[in-house]
């Protein structure tokens, strides 16, 4: 199905484009702590399950 409108967004002027690319606000997340994820039995099960599916797809194709 073809659309009637080829350009859905309005074009930006030079001033708007420079204003959008000029403004940057950066914040530093200080509240994030380095949590190391514990490797659980469910993680191992997911790895083995996905490996079985990959082997089956390789032999069927």
Secondary structure as UniProt FT lines:
FT   HELIX           14..22
FT   HELIX           41..60
//
